[in-house]
Amino acid sequence: MDEIKMDIIIQNFISIIPLFKKKLIHDNCGFNKSNLNHSHFQIMLTLKNKDKLPISEVAKKLVISTPNMTKLLNKLIEEDMIQRIPDEKDRRIINIKLTEKGDKYLEDKFEDVKLSLKNKFYTLPNDKLDKFNESLVTLKDVLNEISSDI
């Protein structure tokens, strides 16, 4: 592939990220209506469908520094969304786990987002919706094909 074409692809990709956030994600998550922000949500999503995870592993996955992680976790604990669980084998390791309230919060949030997105997508004509879906499938395939090793 030539360099000019690659630059165009990269520019298009970079320009779509803020559009996704602005048009589809930010307004639909309702963070301004709660005490939690996007980072709190990401931590909880990481814990979804997991029994428990070490704090260090969650921080590494989300690229969050230890001081920031502590602050975020304290807020989630205060809101009863997660709980700290000492590791049974190594006292130095602290695990975190989603509480029932946290799990319910995520389910409710997903339903809110789903409804909001449906309302936005219903405004599109069928042919645009079909193209959009095909594009999303292609994007998902491409992203799964890209190596995450840097």
C-alpha positions as CSV (number, residue, x, y, z in Angstrom):
1,M,0.0,0.0,0.0
2,D,1.3,3.4,-0.8
3,E,2.2,6.0,1.8
4,I,-0.5,8.5,0.7
5,K,-3.3,6.0,0.9
6,M,-2.1,4.9,4.4
7,D,-2.0,8.6,5.6
8,I,-5.6,9.0,4.4
9,I,-6.7,5.9,6.2
10,I,-5.0,7.0,9.4
11,Q,-6.5,10.5,9.2
12,N,-10.0,9.1,8.6
13,F,-9.6,6.7,11.6
14,I,-8.3,9.4,13.9
15,S,-11.1,11.8,12.9
16,I,-13.8,9.2,13.6
17,I,-12.9,8.6,17.2
18,P,-14.0,12.1,18.5
19,L,-17.2,11.8,16.4
20,F,-18.1,8.5,18.0
21,K,-17.5,10.0,21.4
22,K,-19.4,13.2,20.8
23,K,-22.3,11.9,18.7
24,L,-22.9,8.4,20.2
25,I,-21.2,7.8,23.5
26,H,-20.9,11.0,25.7
27,D,-24.5,12.1,25.6
28,N,-25.8,8.6,26.0
29,C,-23.9,7.6,29.1
30,G,-25.5,10.1,31.4
31,F,-22.4,10.6,33.5
32,N,-23.3,14.2,34.1
33,K,-26.4,12.8,36.0
34,S,-24.4,10.7,38.4
35,N,-21.4,10.8,40.6
36,L,-19.5,8.5,38.3
37,N,-17.5,9.3,35.2
38,H,-16.2,7.4,32.2
39,S,-13.2,6.0,34.0
40,H,-15.4,4.6,36.8
41,F,-17.6,3.0,34.0
42,Q,-14.5,1.5,32.3
43,I,-13.3,0.0,35.6
44,M,-16.7,-1.6,36.2
45,L,-16.9,-2.9,32.6
46,T,-13.5,-4.5,33.1
47,L,-14.9,-6.3,36.1
48,K,-18.1,-7.4,34.4
49,N,-18.3,-11.2,34.0
50,K,-15.2,-11.6,36.2
51,D,-15.2,-13.1,39.7
52,K,-12.5,-10.7,40.8
53,L,-9.4,-9.1,39.4
54,P,-6.2,-7.7,41.0
55,I,-6.2,-3.9,41.1
56,S,-2.9,-3.9,39.3
57,E,-4.3,-5.9,36.4
58,V,-7.3,-3.6,36.0
59,A,-5.0,-0.5,36.1
60,K,-2.7,-2.0,33.5
61,K,-5.6,-2.9,31.1
62,L,-7.0,0.6,31.4
63,V,-3.7,2.4,31.5
64,I,-4.5,4.2,34.8
65,S,-1.8,5.2,37.2
66,T,-1.8,3.9,40.7
67,P,-2.7,7.2,42.4
68,N,-5.6,7.8,40.0
69,M,-6.7,4.2,40.3
70,T,-6.9,4.5,44.1
71,K,-9.0,7.7,43.8
72,L,-11.3,6.1,41.3
73,L,-11.7,2.9,43.3
74,N,-12.4,4.8,46.5
75,K,-15.3,6.5,44.8
76,L,-16.7,3.2,43.4
77,I,-16.4,1.7,46.9
78,E,-18.2,4.7,48.4
79,E,-21.0,4.3,45.9
80,D,-21.1,0.5,46.7
81,M,-20.4,-0.4,43.1
82,I,-17.3,-2.5,43.8
83,Q,-15.6,-4.1,46.8
84,R,-12.0,-4.8,47.7
85,I,-11.1,-8.4,48.4
86,P,-7.7,-9.4,49.9
87,D,-6.1,-12.2,47.9
88,E,-6.2,-15.5,49.7
89,K,-2.7,-16.6,48.7
90,D,-0.8,-13.3,48.7
91,R,-1.7,-10.5,51.3
92,R,0.1,-7.9,49.1
93,I,-2.5,-8.4,46.3
94,I,-5.9,-6.7,46.6
95,N,-8.6,-7.8,44.3
96,I,-11.7,-5.9,43.3
97,K,-15.1,-7.2,42.5
98,L,-18.3,-5.8,41.1
99,T,-21.1,-5.7,43.6
100,E,-24.7,-6.5,42.8
101,K,-25.4,-2.8,42.8
102,G,-22.6,-2.2,40.3
103,D,-23.8,-5.0,38.1
104,K,-27.3,-3.6,38.1
105,Y,-25.9,-0.1,37.4
106,L,-24.1,-1.4,34.3
107,E,-27.2,-3.2,33.1
108,D,-29.3,-0.1,33.5
109,K,-26.7,2.0,31.8
110,F,-26.5,-0.4,28.8
111,E,-30.3,-0.2,28.5
112,D,-30.1,3.6,28.6
113,V,-27.4,3.7,25.9
114,K,-29.2,1.1,23.8
115,L,-32.4,3.1,23.8
116,S,-30.6,6.4,23.1
117,L,-28.7,4.9,20.2
118,K,-31.9,3.3,18.8
119,N,-33.5,6.7,18.8
120,K,-30.6,8.2,17.0
121,F,-30.3,5.4,14.4
122,Y,-34.1,5.4,13.7
123,T,-33.6,8.8,12.1
124,L,-31.5,7.3,9.4
125,P,-33.0,5.8,6.2
126,N,-32.7,2.1,5.8
127,D,-30.0,2.2,3.1
128,K,-27.8,4.3,5.4
129,L,-28.5,1.9,8.3
130,D,-27.5,-1.0,6.1
131,K,-24.2,0.7,5.0
132,F,-23.5,1.7,8.6
133,N,-23.9,-1.9,9.8
134,E,-21.7,-3.2,7.0
135,S,-19.1,-0.6,8.0
136,L,-19.3,-1.6,11.6
137,V,-18.8,-5.3,10.8
138,T,-15.8,-4.4,8.6
139,L,-14.3,-2.2,11.3
140,K,-14.7,-4.9,13.9
141,D,-13.1,-7.4,11.6
142,V,-10.2,-5.1,10.9
143,L,-9.7,-4.2,14.5
144,N,-9.7,-7.9,15.5
145,E,-7.1,-8.6,12.8
146,I,-4.7,-5.9,13.9
147,S,-2.0,-7.1,16.2
148,S,-2.1,-5.5,19.6
149,D,1.6,-6.0,20.1
150,I,3.4,-2.6,20.0
